[in-house]
Amino acid sequence: MKPIPHPLWRLWQPRSQLFWLVLLVNALSAVLVAYLRVAQPDGAVRWAVSLLALTDTLLGWWLLRRLWLDGATPIAGPNT
């Protein structure tokens, strides 16, 4: 198995609450999109869930950016 490239280690921070929040938000986005694909709701429900999924995705990107910037400080990687 290939080791994870060094820049990606900035995202792997299991001790950070922000890391787990990013995972939770991305999982929620996946669940919302799966609901839209499987249930295929009509009308206002489709719009509401779609808007919620889009907002959740944008929140996930914003949190991921914060995690990336917060992880800019050197951390111990697999080779240290």
VODO-127439 format. One record per atom (N, C-alpha, C, O): residue number from 1; residue in three letters; x, z, y; atom name. Coordinates in steps of 0.2 Angstrom, whole numbers, plus 5000, padded with zeros to 4 digits. Each point is the difference from the previous one (the first is absolute). Example, Ala and Ser with C-alpha at 12.3 -4.5 7.8 and 13.67 -1.06 7.14 Angstrom:
+-----+-----+------+------+-------+----+
:   i :  aa : east :   up : north : at :
+-----+-----+------+------+-------+----+
:   1 : ALA : 5066 : 5039 :  4972 :  N :
:   1 : ALA : 4996 : 5000 :  5006 : CA :
:   1 : ALA : 5004 : 5000 :  5006 :  C :
:   1 : ALA : 5005 : 5003 :  4999 :  O :
:   2 : SER : 4993 : 4993 :  5006 :  N :
:   2 : SER : 5004 : 5001 :  5006 : CA :
:   2 : SER : 4996 : 5003 :  5005 :  C :
:   2 : SER : 5003 : 5001 :  5006 :  O :
+-----+-----+------+------+-------+----+
//
This chain:
+-----+-----+------+------+-------+----+
:   i :  aa : east :   up : north : at :
+-----+-----+------+------+-------+----+
:   1 : MET : 5004 : 5000 :  4994 :  N :
:   1 : MET : 4996 : 5000 :  5006 : CA :
:   1 : MET : 5004 : 5000 :  5006 :  C :
:   1 : MET : 5005 : 5004 :  5001 :  O :
:   2 : LYS : 4994 : 4992 :  5004 :  N :
:   2 : LYS : 5004 : 4999 :  5006 : CA :
:   2 : LYS : 4998 : 5006 :  5005 :  C :
:   2 : LYS : 4995 : 5002 :  5000 :  O :
:   3 : PRO : 5010 : 5001 :  5003 :  N :
:   3 : PRO : 4999 : 5005 :  5005 : CA :
:   3 : PRO : 4996 : 4998 :  5006 :  C :
:   3 : PRO : 5001 : 4994 :  5001 :  O :
:   4 : ILE : 4996 : 5010 :  5002 :  N :
:   4 : ILE : 4996 : 4998 :  5006 : CA :
:   4 : ILE : 5005 : 4999 :  5006 :  C :
:   4 : ILE : 5005 : 5004 :  5001 :  O :
:   5 : PRO : 4994 : 4991 :  5002 :  N :
:   5 : PRO : 5005 : 4998 :  5006 : CA :
:   5 : PRO : 5000 : 5006 :  5005 :  C :
:   5 : PRO : 4995 : 5003 :  5001 :  O :
:   6 : HIS : 5011 : 4998 :  5002 :  N :
:   6 : HIS : 5001 : 5006 :  5004 : CA :
:   6 : HIS : 4995 : 5001 :  5006 :  C :
:   6 : HIS : 4997 : 5005 :  5001 :  O :
:   7 : PRO : 5001 : 4989 :  5003 :  N :
:   7 : PRO : 4995 : 5001 :  5005 : CA :
:   7 : PRO : 4993 : 5003 :  4998 :  C :
:   7 : PRO : 4997 : 5003 :  5003 :  O :
:   8 : LEU : 5001 : 4995 :  4991 :  N :
:   8 : LEU : 4994 : 5003 :  4997 : CA :
:   8 : LEU : 5000 : 5007 :  4999 :  C :
:   8 : LEU : 4994 : 5003 :  4999 :  O :
:   9 : TRP : 5012 : 5000 :  5000 :  N :
:   9 : TRP : 5000 : 5007 :  4999 : CA :
:   9 : TRP : 4997 : 5004 :  5006 :  C :
:   9 : TRP : 4998 : 5006 :  4999 :  O :
:  10 : ARG : 5002 : 4991 :  5007 :  N :
:  10 : ARG : 4997 : 5003 :  5006 : CA :
:  10 : ARG : 4992 : 5002 :  4998 :  C :
:  10 : ARG : 4998 : 5004 :  5004 :  O :
:  11 : LEU : 4999 : 4992 :  4992 :  N :
:  11 : LEU : 4993 : 5001 :  4999 : CA :
:  11 : LEU : 4999 : 5005 :  4994 :  C :
:  11 : LEU : 4994 : 5003 :  5000 :  O :
:  12 : TRP : 5010 : 4998 :  4996 :  N :
:  12 : TRP : 4999 : 5005 :  4994 : CA :
:  12 : TRP : 5002 : 5007 :  5003 :  C :
:  12 : TRP : 5006 : 5002 :  5000 :  O :
:  13 : GLN : 4989 : 5001 :  5002 :  N :
:  13 : GLN : 5000 : 5007 :  5002 : CA :
:  13 : GLN : 4995 : 5005 :  4997 :  C :
:  13 : GLN : 4996 : 5002 :  5004 :  O :
:  14 : PRO : 5004 : 4999 :  4990 :  N :
:  14 : PRO : 4995 : 5004 :  4997 : CA :
:  14 : PRO : 4999 : 5007 :  5002 :  C :
:  14 : PRO : 4995 : 5003 :  4999 :  O :
:  15 : ARG : 5010 : 4999 :  5005 :  N :
:  15 : ARG : 4999 : 5007 :  5003 : CA :
:  15 : ARG : 4996 : 5000 :  5007 :  C :
:  15 : ARG : 4999 : 5005 :  5003 :  O :
:  16 : SER : 5000 : 4989 :  4999 :  N :
:  16 : SER : 4997 : 4999 :  5007 : CA :
:  16 : SER : 4992 : 4999 :  4999 :  C :
:  16 : SER : 4998 : 4996 :  4995 :  O :
:  17 : GLN : 4999 : 5008 :  5009 :  N :
:  17 : GLN : 4992 : 4999 :  4999 : CA :
:  17 : GLN : 4998 : 4993 :  5002 :  C :
:  17 : GLN : 4995 : 4997 :  4998 :  O :
:  18 : LEU : 5009 : 5000 :  5007 :  N :
:  18 : LEU : 4998 : 4993 :  5002 : CA :
:  18 : LEU : 5001 : 4995 :  4995 :  C :
:  18 : LEU : 4996 : 4996 :  4999 :  O :
:  19 : PHE : 5009 : 5005 :  4996 :  N :
:  19 : PHE : 5000 : 4996 :  4994 : CA :
:  19 : PHE : 4994 : 5000 :  4996 :  C :
:  19 : PHE : 4998 : 4994 :  4998 :  O :
:  20 : TRP : 4999 : 5012 :  5001 :  N :
:  20 : TRP : 4994 : 5000 :  4995 : CA :
:  20 : TRP : 4994 : 4998 :  5004 :  C :
:  20 : TRP : 4996 : 4997 :  4997 :  O :
:  21 : LEU : 5004 : 5004 :  5010 :  N :
:  21 : LEU : 4995 : 4997 :  5004 : CA :
:  21 : LEU : 4999 : 4992 :  4999 :  C :
:  21 : LEU : 4995 : 4997 :  5000 :  O :
:  22 : VAL : 5011 : 5000 :  5001 :  N :
:  22 : VAL : 5001 : 4993 :  4999 : CA :
:  22 : VAL : 4997 : 4998 :  4994 :  C :
:  22 : VAL : 4996 : 4995 :  4999 :  O :
:  23 : LEU : 5006 : 5008 :  4995 :  N :
:  23 : LEU : 4998 : 4998 :  4994 : CA :
:  23 : LEU : 4992 : 5001 :  4999 :  C :
:  23 : LEU : 4997 : 4996 :  4997 :  O :
:  24 : LEU : 5000 : 5009 :  5006 :  N :
:  24 : LEU : 4993 : 5002 :  5000 : CA :
:  24 : LEU : 4996 : 4994 :  5003 :  C :
:  24 : LEU : 4995 : 4998 :  4998 :  O :
:  25 : VAL : 5008 : 5001 :  5008 :  N :
:  25 : VAL : 4996 : 4995 :  5004 : CA :
:  25 : VAL : 5000 : 4993 :  4997 :  C :
:  25 : VAL : 4995 : 4996 :  5000 :  O :
:  26 : ASN : 5011 : 5002 :  4997 :  N :
:  26 : ASN : 5000 : 4994 :  4997 : CA :
:  26 : ASN : 4996 : 5000 :  4994 :  C :
:  26 : ASN : 4997 : 4994 :  4998 :  O :
:  27 : ALA : 5002 : 5011 :  4998 :  N :
:  27 : ALA : 4996 : 5000 :  4994 : CA :
:  27 : ALA : 4993 : 5000 :  5002 :  C :
:  27 : ALA : 4996 : 4996 :  4997 :  O :
:  28 : LEU : 5002 : 5007 :  5009 :  N :
:  28 : LEU : 4993 : 4999 :  5003 : CA :
:  28 : LEU : 4998 : 4993 :  5002 :  C :
:  28 : LEU : 4995 : 4998 :  4998 :  O :
:  29 : SER : 5010 : 4999 :  5005 :  N :
:  29 : SER : 4999 : 4993 :  5001 : CA :
:  29 : SER : 4999 : 4996 :  4994 :  C :
:  29 : SER : 4995 : 4995 :  5000 :  O :
:  30 : ALA : 5009 : 5006 :  4995 :  N :
:  30 : ALA : 4999 : 4996 :  4994 : CA :
:  30 : ALA : 4993 : 5002 :  4997 :  C :
:  30 : ALA : 4997 : 4995 :  4997 :  O :
:  31 : VAL : 5001 : 5011 :  5003 :  N :
:  31 : VAL : 4993 : 5002 :  4997 : CA :
:  31 : VAL : 4994 : 4996 :  5004 :  C :
:  31 : VAL : 4996 : 4998 :  4997 :  O :
:  32 : LEU : 5005 : 5002 :  5010 :  N :
:  32 : LEU : 4995 : 4997 :  5004 : CA :
:  32 : LEU : 4999 : 4992 :  4999 :  C :
:  32 : LEU : 4995 : 4998 :  4999 :  O :
:  33 : VAL : 5011 : 4999 :  5000 :  N :
:  33 : VAL : 5000 : 4993 :  4999 : CA :
:  33 : VAL : 4997 : 4999 :  4993 :  C :
:  33 : VAL : 4997 : 4995 :  4999 :  O :
:  34 : ALA : 5005 : 5009 :  4996 :  N :
:  34 : ALA : 4997 : 4999 :  4993 : CA :
:  34 : ALA : 4993 : 5001 :  5000 :  C :
:  34 : ALA : 4996 : 4996 :  4997 :  O :
:  35 : TYR : 5001 : 5009 :  5007 :  N :
:  35 : TYR : 4993 : 5001 :  5001 : CA :
:  35 : TYR : 4997 : 4993 :  5002 :  C :
:  35 : TYR : 4995 : 4998 :  4998 :  O :
:  36 : LEU : 5008 : 4999 :  5008 :  N :
:  36 : LEU : 4997 : 4994 :  5003 : CA :
:  36 : LEU : 5000 : 4995 :  4995 :  C :
:  36 : LEU : 4995 : 4996 :  5000 :  O :
:  37 : ARG : 5010 : 5003 :  4996 :  N :
:  37 : ARG : 5001 : 4995 :  4995 : CA :
:  37 : ARG : 4995 : 5000 :  4994 :  C :
:  37 : ARG : 4997 : 4996 :  4998 :  O :
:  38 : VAL : 5002 : 5011 :  5000 :  N :
:  38 : VAL : 4996 : 5001 :  4994 : CA :
:  38 : VAL : 4992 : 5000 :  5002 :  C :
:  38 : VAL : 4996 : 4997 :  4997 :  O :
:  39 : ALA : 5003 : 5007 :  5007 :  N :
:  39 : ALA : 4993 : 5002 :  5002 : CA :
:  39 : ALA : 4997 : 4994 :  5004 :  C :
:  39 : ALA : 4994 : 4999 :  5000 :  O :
:  40 : GLN : 5010 : 4998 :  5004 :  N :
:  40 : GLN : 4997 : 4995 :  5005 : CA :
:  40 : GLN : 4994 : 5002 :  5004 :  C :
:  40 : GLN : 4995 : 4997 :  4999 :  O :
:  41 : PRO : 5006 : 5008 :  5005 :  N :
:  41 : PRO : 4994 : 5002 :  5004 : CA :
:  41 : PRO : 4998 : 4995 :  5005 :  C :
:  41 : PRO : 5004 : 4996 :  5002 :  O :
:  42 : ASP : 4990 : 5005 :  5000 :  N :
:  42 : ASP : 4997 : 4995 :  5005 : CA :
:  42 : ASP : 4999 : 5004 :  5007 :  C :
:  42 : ASP : 5000 : 5006 :  5001 :  O :
:  43 : GLY : 5000 : 4989 :  5004 :  N :
:  43 : GLY : 4999 : 5002 :  5007 : CA :
:  43 : GLY : 5004 : 5006 :  5003 :  C :
:  43 : GLY : 5006 : 4999 :  5000 :  O :
:  44 : ALA : 4991 : 5006 :  5003 :  N :
:  44 : ALA : 5004 : 5005 :  5003 : CA :
:  44 : ALA : 5005 : 5004 :  4996 :  C :
:  44 : ALA : 5005 : 5002 :  5003 :  O :
:  45 : VAL : 4993 : 4999 :  4991 :  N :
:  45 : VAL : 5005 : 5003 :  4996 : CA :
:  45 : VAL : 5006 : 4997 :  4999 :  C :
:  45 : VAL : 5006 : 5002 :  5000 :  O :
:  46 : ARG : 4994 : 4991 :  4999 :  N :
:  46 : ARG : 5006 : 4996 :  4999 : CA :
:  46 : ARG : 5004 : 5000 :  5006 :  C :
:  46 : ARG : 5006 : 5001 :  5000 :  O :
:  47 : TRP : 4991 : 4999 :  5006 :  N :
:  47 : TRP : 5003 : 5000 :  5006 : CA :
:  47 : TRP : 5004 : 5007 :  5001 :  C :
:  47 : TRP : 5005 : 5000 :  5003 :  O :
:  48 : ALA : 4991 : 5005 :  4996 :  N :
:  48 : ALA : 5003 : 5007 :  5001 : CA :
:  48 : ALA : 5006 : 5001 :  4995 :  C :
:  48 : ALA : 5005 : 5003 :  5003 :  O :
:  49 : VAL : 4994 : 4995 :  4991 :  N :
:  49 : VAL : 5005 : 5002 :  4995 : CA :
:  49 : VAL : 5006 : 4995 :  5002 :  C :
:  49 : VAL : 5006 : 5002 :  4999 :  O :
:  50 : SER : 4993 : 4992 :  5003 :  N :
:  50 : SER : 5005 : 4995 :  5002 : CA :
:  50 : SER : 5004 : 5003 :  5006 :  C :
:  50 : SER : 5006 : 5000 :  5000 :  O :
:  51 : LEU : 4991 : 5003 :  5005 :  N :
:  51 : LEU : 5003 : 5002 :  5006 : CA :
:  51 : LEU : 5004 : 5007 :  4998 :  C :
:  51 : LEU : 5005 : 5001 :  5003 :  O :
:  52 : LEU : 4992 : 5003 :  4993 :  N :
:  52 : LEU : 5003 : 5006 :  4998 : CA :
:  52 : LEU : 5007 : 4998 :  4996 :  C :
:  52 : LEU : 5005 : 5003 :  5001 :  O :
:  53 : ALA : 4994 : 4992 :  4995 :  N :
:  53 : ALA : 5006 : 4998 :  4996 : CA :
:  53 : ALA : 5006 : 4997 :  5005 :  C :
:  53 : ALA : 5006 : 5001 :  4999 :  O :
:  54 : LEU : 4992 : 4995 :  5005 :  N :
:  54 : LEU : 5004 : 4997 :  5005 : CA :
:  54 : LEU : 5004 : 5006 :  5004 :  C :
:  54 : LEU : 5006 : 5000 :  5001 :  O :
:  55 : THR : 4990 : 5004 :  5002 :  N :
:  55 : THR : 5002 : 5006 :  5004 : CA :
:  55 : THR : 5005 : 5004 :  4995 :  C :
:  55 : THR : 5005 : 5002 :  5003 :  O :
:  56 : ASP : 4993 : 4999 :  4991 :  N :
:  56 : ASP : 5004 : 5004 :  4996 : CA :
:  56 : ASP : 5007 : 4997 :  4998 :  C :
:  56 : ASP : 5005 : 5003 :  5000 :  O :
:  57 : THR : 4995 : 4990 :  5000 :  N :
:  57 : THR : 5006 : 4996 :  4999 : CA :
:  57 : THR : 5005 : 5001 :  5006 :  C :
:  57 : THR : 5006 : 5000 :  4999 :  O :
:  58 : LEU : 4991 : 4999 :  5007 :  N :
:  58 : LEU : 5004 : 5001 :  5006 : CA :
:  58 : LEU : 5003 : 5007 :  5001 :  C :
:  58 : LEU : 5005 : 5000 :  5002 :  O :
:  59 : LEU : 4991 : 5005 :  4996 :  N :
:  59 : LEU : 5002 : 5006 :  5000 : CA :
:  59 : LEU : 5006 : 5001 :  4995 :  C :
:  59 : LEU : 5005 : 5004 :  5001 :  O :
:  60 : GLY : 4995 : 4993 :  4993 :  N :
:  60 : GLY : 5005 : 5000 :  4995 : CA :
:  60 : GLY : 5006 : 4997 :  5003 :  C :
:  60 : GLY : 5006 : 5003 :  4998 :  O :
:  61 : TRP : 4994 : 4991 :  5005 :  N :
:  61 : TRP : 5006 : 4997 :  5003 : CA :
:  61 : TRP : 5003 : 5004 :  5005 :  C :
:  61 : TRP : 5006 : 5001 :  5001 :  O :
:  62 : TRP : 4990 : 5003 :  5003 :  N :
:  62 : TRP : 5002 : 5004 :  5006 : CA :
:  62 : TRP : 5004 : 5006 :  4997 :  C :
:  62 : TRP : 5005 : 5002 :  5002 :  O :
:  63 : LEU : 4992 : 5001 :  4993 :  N :
:  63 : LEU : 5003 : 5006 :  4996 : CA :
:  63 : LEU : 5007 : 4998 :  4997 :  C :
:  63 : LEU : 5005 : 5003 :  5000 :  O :
:  64 : LEU : 4995 : 4991 :  4997 :  N :
:  64 : LEU : 5006 : 4997 :  4996 : CA :
:  64 : LEU : 5005 : 4999 :  5006 :  C :
:  64 : LEU : 5006 : 5001 :  4998 :  O :
:  65 : ARG : 4993 : 4996 :  5007 :  N :
:  65 : ARG : 5004 : 5000 :  5006 : CA :
:  65 : ARG : 5003 : 5006 :  5002 :  C :
:  65 : ARG : 5006 : 5001 :  5001 :  O :
:  66 : ARG : 4990 : 5004 :  5000 :  N :
:  66 : ARG : 5003 : 5007 :  5002 : CA :
:  66 : ARG : 5004 : 5003 :  4994 :  C :
:  66 : ARG : 5005 : 5003 :  5002 :  O :
:  67 : LEU : 4993 : 4996 :  4992 :  N :
:  67 : LEU : 5004 : 5002 :  4994 : CA :
:  67 : LEU : 5007 : 4996 :  5000 :  C :
:  67 : LEU : 5005 : 5004 :  4999 :  O :
:  68 : TRP : 4995 : 4990 :  5003 :  N :
:  68 : TRP : 5006 : 4996 :  5000 : CA :
:  68 : TRP : 5005 : 5003 :  5006 :  C :
:  68 : TRP : 5006 : 5000 :  4999 :  O :
:  69 : LEU : 4991 : 5001 :  5006 :  N :
:  69 : LEU : 5004 : 5002 :  5006 : CA :
:  69 : LEU : 5002 : 5007 :  4999 :  C :
:  69 : LEU : 5006 : 5002 :  5002 :  O :
:  70 : ASP : 4990 : 5002 :  4995 :  N :
:  70 : ASP : 5002 : 5007 :  4999 : CA :
:  70 : ASP : 5006 : 5001 :  4995 :  C :
:  70 : ASP : 5004 : 5004 :  5000 :  O :
:  71 : GLY : 4996 : 4991 :  4995 :  N :
:  71 : GLY : 5005 : 5000 :  4995 : CA :
:  71 : GLY : 5006 : 4996 :  5002 :  C :
:  71 : GLY : 5005 : 4999 :  4996 :  O :
:  72 : ALA : 4996 : 5000 :  5011 :  N :
:  72 : ALA : 5006 : 4997 :  5002 : CA :
:  72 : ALA : 5006 : 5004 :  4999 :  C :
:  72 : ALA : 5006 : 4998 :  5000 :  O :
:  73 : THR : 4993 : 5009 :  5000 :  N :
:  73 : THR : 5006 : 5004 :  4999 : CA :
:  73 : THR : 5002 : 5000 :  4993 :  C :
:  73 : THR : 4996 : 4999 :  4995 :  O :
:  74 : PRO : 5011 : 5001 :  5004 :  N :
:  74 : PRO : 5003 : 4999 :  4993 : CA :
:  74 : PRO : 4997 : 5005 :  4996 :  C :
:  74 : PRO : 5000 : 5006 :  5001 :  O :
:  75 : ILE : 4998 : 4992 :  4993 :  N :
:  75 : ILE : 4998 : 5005 :  4994 : CA :
:  75 : ILE : 5004 : 4998 :  4994 :  C :
:  75 : ILE : 5003 : 4995 :  5000 :  O :
:  76 : ALA : 4997 : 5010 :  4996 :  N :
:  76 : ALA : 5004 : 4999 :  4993 : CA :
:  76 : ALA : 4996 : 4994 :  4996 :  C :
:  76 : ALA : 4995 : 5001 :  4998 :  O :
:  77 : GLY : 5009 : 4994 :  5001 :  N :
:  77 : GLY : 4998 : 4995 :  4995 : CA :
:  77 : GLY : 5002 : 5001 :  4993 :  C :
:  77 : GLY : 5002 : 5006 :  4999 :  O :
:  78 : PRO : 4997 : 4989 :  4997 :  N :
:  78 : PRO : 5001 : 5001 :  4993 : CA :
:  78 : PRO : 5008 : 5001 :  4998 :  C :
:  78 : PRO : 5002 : 5002 :  4995 :  O :
:  79 : ASN : 5002 : 4995 :  5010 :  N :
:  79 : ASN : 5007 : 5000 :  4998 : CA :
:  79 : ASN : 5004 : 5005 :  5004 :  C :
:  79 : ASN : 5006 : 5000 :  4999 :  O :
:  80 : THR : 4990 : 5005 :  5004 :  N :
:  80 : THR : 5004 : 5005 :  5003 : CA :
:  80 : THR : 5000 : 5007 :  4996 :  C :
:  80 : THR : 5002 : 5005 :  5003 :  O :
+-----+-----+------+------+-------+----+
//
